[in-house]
Amino acid sequence: MSLGGEQLRSVLDRTADAIVVVDTDWTVDYADERLADWADRDPGAIVGEPLWTAFPGLVGTAFEEQCRTAMRTGDPVQFEQRLPDPFDRRVEVRAFPDEAGLTVLSHDVSDQHERARPPEHPNQRLESLIEAAPLAILEIAPDGEVLRWNQGATEMFDWASDEVVGESNPIVPDDRQSEFDTYRQRALSGERIRGEEIQCRTRDGERLDLLLSAAPVLDEAEAPRSVIAILDDITDRKRTERQLRALQLTARRLNLAESERDVYELAVEAAGDILDLPLTGVWRHDETRDALLPVLMSEAATTLLETQPQFGPGDSLAWEAFEAGEVRIYDHLHEQPDRHNPDTPMGSEIIVPLGDRGLMITGSTTPQEFSSREVDLFRVLGATVEAALVRADREAALRQQNDRLDEFASVVAHDLRNPLSIASGFLEVVRETGEPRHLDRIESAHDRMERLIDGLLTLAREETTVVDAERLRLDELAEEAWQAVDTEPATMTVAEGGGELAGDRDRLLRLFENLFRNSVEHGSTGSRPAADDAVEHGDAGVTVTVGPLADGDGFYVADDGPGIPPDRREEVFDYGVSYSDDGTGFGLSIVADVARAHGWTVTVTESADGGARFEFSNATVSD
């Protein structure tokens, strides 16, 4: 049998002649001696029977109708009725529903007066229920003295009953005394207080958020003599509400973050400041290396750990969680044989994947059982961070697209205007003079416009990320691209056999074609400083070499031409940068876009022969 707080108050503040408690299926959970006497039955024989089977005479009466109404609506009812056999008496009935069922109290009013159970003989079952209730139940005198203090109050506030009873209420904070006096007076005036939020203090001074329900206890003359108060601890719920509100504010800040780094910093800050999880870090999945690389760790985690670990396939619990896309909780990390570091100082962990972006990890130096609230809040933070990363990527791509459109518009407005003006001017000369020799200048201007337009289209195609990469031979790609470019009288060799790399065949051919064209067109000895479309080559042919980097982390394309001065090496990949009158300024821009689409990094430096050397890293080349 389970009696709720409202039922206890109803039972405690009046003396009832007969009590029956039924569950939601109308099965009798409890019947007192008085009810059994009225029915001339043994109380134990009544318990376990359906109410309407135990007392079929009640079926179809106002008693049944009123009780079913109370059970259905959840509201207490009060009525008076003459009960049929076996009771044969007129009673005043009060029925109190709760989640577990219904408590029915009946007073015999046949002789127009109540036959209350003497106060010196309390119902022992109700006394046991009060003492065993998981809620704190107090009885307070009009002057504030504590008259009753159950075990639930001891467990909640850490004062024993014999320390409190007969004394003033110790749980009232000094700054809340007037508030509690007001509640007591309201209850003593006959008001029933239901579910009002208050704060009380424990023995060690901790503040608890509680729900207060209170009602007066009446004496034989129906006058209030004390107050029964029931306190329900909602501290965890209130803390969760505050944390959720703070996470909502964090979500707004995340939506304003301009970069991935900003997102990670806000995530780690929120874990420590809002969720009280100071040992938190974020790992990003690097597709090229197929590894989880540390991005940012809290100051506490950085201090605790000697190194920031990275995780690869099959080497850690973190990778298992990331691969499965599931939140993992490890209360006793040292019991996990697959932990990454056998000597880790961490005793427990929560791992939350961020989709395919990476994951967040938080933990403790001691083994502990994370509450479902902590896990849920960390999961909420992870989902918020993942959404912010998606948005940041989308906005970064949009910014990049807008920048590209601006650059395209600039090229169209500036670079196309010059050859178009030249063509128009010489067309007018031909019309005036009739001399065909000027047509060559018109044709040259048209060729330049065609190259500019082709470059723009190629740049537009290279914008998307490579998804379906295939294994390709470096030497075969280089040879095929070399054949597609006018390379006379230059030569090309592939060093050390080349090896294999993963990529998009068509895009990589364009990458090599533009690199070769750049070397051939600008690689003659004595030329002006080399850059994309910078100068024409002379009679001496340039030598181009293609090969893998020494550490196998990529490849290079080098030539023995005049090279690119250090002060121009960063800008040669920008759109439209050219040091030649007829260059498009797109060749190396296309190279940079192809590299980015593959997730590679391209840099330019000086070759061993003093020429230009383009290195592509994060592009694993294997034998």
N, C-alpha and C positions, 0 to 999 in steps of 0.2 A: 504494500500500500504506500502511496506517495501523497502526502498532504502539502499543498502549496502554501505560500506565505499568507494569502488572503484567507485561506481556510483556517489556518492556525489562529489568526487574529479573530475570526468569527467565533471559533470555539472558545478562545480564551476570554472574550469579553462578554460572555453570557453563560449561564448555567443551563444546559440542555437536558431534557428528560430522556431522550432517545437519540441515538446516533447510528446512522448506517452510511457506509462509504462504498460506492460502486466504481468500477473502472469504465472505460469508454464503451465496452461491450455490455454494460449493465450487470456484470458479474459482481457479487457482493465480496468486497475485500475485507470489510470489518463491520461487525454489528455488536453493539454494547449490550450489557446485561439488561438494561431497562427495556430495550426493544424486544429482546428475547422473552422477557416476562410478559410484555403485552401480547406477544404472539403465542405464548405458552410453548416455546421451542428452546432447544439448546443452542446457544450462540455459535458453537462450533459447527452445528449442522447447517446453519444458514450460510456461513462463509463458503464461497465457491459456487453457490447456486446463482443462476440468473435471478434478479430481483423479481421479475414478473412471474417466474416459476415458483419462487419461494412464497410469494404472496399474490396468488392469482386474483384475489378479490380487488386488488388495486388497479387491474387492467380496465381501461375504459373510463376511469374516474378522473376528476380534476387533478388528483395527485399525479397520475401518469402524464397527463397533458402538460402540467406546469414543469414537471421534472424534465421531460423531453425538450421543452422550450429552453430551459436553462442550459441543458447539454448542447443544444444546437447553436444558441446565440452566444454562449460564453458569459452571459449576464446572470447574476443571482436573482432568485425569485422569492417572494414571500406571499403566503396565502393561508387561509383557514379552511378546514374541511373536517367533516365527520368521517372517520375511516370505518370501512365495513369490517365484518368478521375477518380474521380473528381478533382485531384490535377493539372494535366497538367502543370508540371514544372520539371526542372532538379534539382536534389538535391544531396548533399554530405551527406551520411548516416553513422552514427557511432552507433553501437549497443553494449551495455555492459550487459552481463549476471551476475546474482548472484543467491543465493539460492532461492530467492522469485520469480524470473522471468527474465524479460528483459527490459532494458531502451533503447529507440531508440531516437536519436537526429538527426534532419535533417536540413541542411543549403540549402537555395535556391541559386543556383549558375547559374541560368538562365542568368543573366546579368553579369556573371563573377566577382561578388563581393558579400560579405556577408552582409546581412541586420541584424546586431547584435542588440539585445535588448539593449537600452542605459543603461550604468552602473548605472546611478542614479535612474533607475527603476528596481530594482532586482526582480527576481521571488519570490513573497511572500511565495509561497508554499515551495520552497526550503529553504528559510530562516526559516520557521517554522520547517521544517524537521531537519535542522542543530541544532536548539535550543532544539528540543525534543529528539534528538538522545541519546541513552544510553551511547554512547562513548564520550570521551573527544575530542572536535574538536577545534583546535587552528589555527589562522592565524598569522604568524610571519614575520615581516619586515626583509629586508636584514641585518640590524644592530642588530637584535635580539629583537626588540621591539614587544610587543604583540599587534596585531591589532584586533583579534577576540578571544573570550573566551565564549564558550557555557555553558549551565547549566550542561551538563555532566561533564565538566572540574571542575566546582564548586563543584559538588558532589564528585568527585574523589579526589581533592586536597584541598578542604576547603577554597579556596580563591574566593571571589565574583568577578564578571566581572569588576565592577567599581574600584576594588582595583588593578587590574592587567593590564587592557587595557591602553596602553600608557607608560607602564613600561617595564623593562627588565623581561625576563621570570623567575618567581620565583621557578619553579619546577626543575631547573637544579641544581644538587648537585655540590658543589665546585670542587670535584675531577673528575667531568664528563664534565666540560665546553668545553674542546677541542673536545671531542667526539661529543657534540651537535653542535658545530661550523662546524664540518666536515659534519654532516648530512644536515645542512642548506645550505652549499655551494654546496653539491651534488644536492639537489633539485633545487637550483637556477640555476644550470648549465643545467637543463632540465631533470635530472634523476628522474625516479619514484622509490621511495623506498617502498618496500612492505614487511611487517611482520618481521622487524628486532627487536631483543630483546634489550631493554634498561632498565635502572633504573632511576626513578624520585623520588622526595621527596614530601611529603605532608606538610601541614602547620605546623604540630606538629613534623616533622622530620622523620616520618616513610618512609622507602624505599619501593617503589612499583616496582614489575617486570611488564613491559609493552611490548606490541607489537606496533611498530611504522610503520605507513604507511604515506608517504608524497609525495606531487607533487607540481610543481610550479603553481602559479596563473599568467596568462598572461595579459598584458595590450592590448590596441587596436592595438599596433604595434607588437603583438606577442612576446614581450619581458617579461621575468620573473620580476614581481614586488613584489612578496611575496611568502610565502610557506604555504600551507594548510597541517596541521599535524593531523592525527587521532590516538588516543592512546587507546588501549584496555588493560584493567587490567587483567594480568595473574598471579597475585601474589599467589592466592590459588593453581593454577595449578602447579606453580614452587615449592611451598612448598610441595605439594603432591608428586611431582617427587623426591624431596630430601628425603622425608620420606620413599618412596618406595625403594629408593636406600639404605637407612640406614636399612630398614627391610630386604633387601636382604643380607646385611652383617650379620645381626642378625641371619638369617636363616642358614648361614654358621657356625656361632658360635654354634647354637643349634645342628647342625649336628655333632659337635665335643664334645658336652656335654657327660660326662661319667655317669651321674646319673640323676634321676628325679629331685633331689634337684637343680642340676645345671640348668636344663631346667626351673624350676620355677623362679629361681633367674634372669636368663636372660630375661624371659618374663616380670617380674615386672619392671626390669631396662629399657627395651625397651619401655614399656608403658609410663613411666615417662619421659625418656630422648628424645625419638624419637617422640612420639605421643603427648607429653605434657599432659598426663593424670596421674597425680601423685597419685591420690587416687585409687589404683588398688590392687587387691588381687586375690589369686588362692585358689580354694577349690577342694579337692580330694574326689571322691566317695568311701566310705568304704562299700564294698558289705556285709561284716559280720554284720555291724550295720545298713546297708541301710541308710546311712546318708552322707551328704556333710560336710567334716571336713576341717577347715582352714589349709592350708599348709604354705602359705607365704603371707604377706601383706607388702605394701610399708611402709616406715618410716612415711610418712605423714598420711596414713590410720591408722596405729597403734596408732599414737598420737591422732588422731581425735576420734577413737572408744575406748570406755572403755574396751570392751571385744571383742574377735574375735568370731563372731557368727558361729554356725553350724546349718545346715538346714536338716530337715527331711521331709518325705512325707506329702504333703498338708499343710505345715506350713509357706510357704514363696513364694514370686515371683521367687526366685532363684530356688527352687525345681520345680516349674511349667516350667521354661525355660529348666532346665536339663531334665526333664521327656519328654517334647515335642521335645527336640533337636533343639530348635529354638532360634535365637537371639531375645532378647527382649529389647526395648528401652522405658524408663520411663522418660519423660521430667519433670513431676511433681509428684514426688514419694509420696508426702503427700496426693495426691488425690487417691491413690491406697488403697482400704480397706484391701487387702490381704498382705500388706507389713509385714515383719517379726517383725520389731520393730516400734511400733506406734510413738515413740519419736526419731526416727533415725535422726541424724544430716545431713544425705544426702538429697539433694533436687532433684537429678536426677541420673539415672543409665543406664548403658549399660551392659547387661548380655550376654556372649557368651559361649555356651556349648563347652566342649572339648570332643565331642563324649561321650563314656561311662566312660571317665576318671574323669570328674568333670566339672568345669567351671571357667571362669575368670569374674570378675566384676570390672567395673570402674565407677566413678561417679563424682559428683560435690556437693558442699554444698548448692548451689543455684539452683533453678529450671531453666532449660534452654532447648532449643531445640538443640539437637545434630545435626550437619550437616550430610548429607549423606556421606561426605568425612570422617568424624571422625568415623562414624559407620563402613564404609567399611574398613578403615585401622585397626580398632580394630578387625574386623572380620578376616582380613588377618593375623594379629598377632595370633589370636586364632587358626586358621587353621594351621599355622606354628608350634605353640606349640604342638598341637595335634599330628601332624606328627612326631615331635621330640620325644614325649613320646612313640609313637608306636615303633620308631626306637630304643630308649633307652631300652625299654622292650625286644625287639628282640635281641639286642646285649647283654643285661644282661643274657637272656636265653641261648644265644650262649656261653657266657663265662662260665655260670654254667655247660652247657653240656660239654664244653671242660675240665673244672675242673674235672667233673665227670669221663670223659674218662681217664684223667691223673691219677686220683685216682684208677680207675679200673685197668689201666695198671700197676700201682705200686703194687696193690694187687696181680695181676696175676704174675708179675715178682718176687715178694718177697714171698708172703704167699704160693702160690702153689708150689714154688720150694722146700720148706722144706719137706712137706709130699711126694712129688714126689721122692725126693732123698732118703727118708727113705724107701719107697716102693721098689725102685730100688735096694737099698743096701741089704735089707732082701731077695729080690728075688734071688739075687746072692748067698746069704748064703744058701738058700734052695736048689739051684742047686748044690752047693758044698757039703753040708752035707746031704741033703735029709731029714732033720728033719722038720716035718709039724708044730711044735709048733711056728715057725717063721711066719707062714701064718697069725696068729692073728695080728701081727704088720703091715703086709701089708694091711690087711683088715681095720685096724684102720686108716691108712694113707689114704686109698681110701675114707673112710667115711668122713674124714675131708675135702678132696678135693671136695666131693659132696656137703657138707654144704657150702663151700666157693662159689661154682658155683651157688647154689640155692640163696644165698644171693645177688650175683651180679645181677642175673636175676630179683629178687624182687626189688632191687633198681632201675633198669631200668624201671620197670613197674610203680613205684611210682612217676616218674618225672612229669607227666602231671597234670594240675590243675583239680580239681573236678568241673564238670559242672552240672550234673544232680544229685543233692543231694536229699535224701529221709529222712522222719522223722523216727527215730529209737529209740527203748527203750534202755537206757543205761544198765539196769540190764540184759536184754536179750542178748545184745552184749557181755557183760562181761561173762555171764554164758556159752555161746556158745564157746567163745575163750578159756575159762578155760578148757572145756572138750577136746579141741584139743591139749592141752599141757600136757606132763607128769609132773603132779603136786604133785604126792605122795612124802612126807606126808603133803604138805602144804594145807592151807585152804584159801578161798576167800569169802568176804562178800561185799554186795552193801549197802552203807549207805543211809539212808533217801529216800529209794525207787527209787533212781536213776534219774528218769525223762526222757525227750526226747531231742534228738539233731538231727541236720540235717547233713547228710554225706553219703559217699559211703560205703555200707555195707561190701564189700569184703576187702577194704583197712582198715576199722576200725577193722575188725577181725584180720588182720595182725598186726595192731598197738597193740591191747590188747595181742595177743599171744606173741609178742616179749617182751612186758613189763612183762607179767607173767613169761615167761621163764627166763628173767633177774633176777627177784626177787627170783624165786625158786632155780635157779642155784647158786646164790650168797648171799642168805639171811640167812644162818645158823649162829648162834651165835658163835663167835670166829673165823670166816672166815677172810681172808685177806680183805682189803678195797674193797667194792663192786664197780664194774663197769661192762660194758657189757662183758659177758663171763669171769669175773674176777676169780671166784673161784667155786669149787664144794660145794654143800650144805652138811651138816652133818646129823645126825640122827634127830635133832630138826627141825620140819617143820616151815617154815615162814608163817606168816599170812598177806594176801594181802587185802587191802580195796579199793573199788572203790566208788566214790561219787561225787556229784556236788559241785562246789565252793560256798562259802557262798553268794556271790553276784549274783549267777546265770550266771556268765559270762564264765563258762566253767566247767571242771571236773578235778578230780585228780585220780591218782593211787599211793597208798602208801603201804609200807611194814614195818615190825618191825625188819628187818635185821640190819646189821652193818652200813648201809648207805654209802654214797659217800662223801669222804673228800671235803671240799670247793675248794681246789686248783685243783681238778680234774673234777668239775661239768661242766665246759664249754667244755672240750675236749671229754667228753664221747659220744657226738653225732657225732663226726668226724668219717669219714670212716676209718675202719681198726684199730681203737683204741681198744686195748684189753690188759688186765693184766693177761691173762691166756695163757698157752702154747697151748691149743687146742681151744681157742675161735676164732670166725671168725671176730669179730670186726664190724659186720654189724647190729646186733640187734637194737641198739638204733639209728643207722643211718637211718634204715628203719622207726622207730618211728618218727624221726624228718622230714623225707620226707613226710610221710603221713600227719603230722600236717601242713606242708607248703602247700601241695596240697589243703588242706581245708581252707587255710587262717588263721590258728591258730598259736599261739605262745606257744612253750613248754619250760618250765624251770624246773630245778631240784633243790630241796632243802631238808631239813631234815624233816622227819615225826614226829608226836607227840611222837612216840615210839623210836625215834632215828634212824630210818631206812631211806630209800630213799623215796622221795615224788616227783612225776612228775605231774606238773600242766599245763593244757592246757587252755589258755585264748582266748578270742574272739570266743569261741565256745559256743554259747548261749544254756543253758540247761533249759527247761521249764517243768512244771509239766504235 
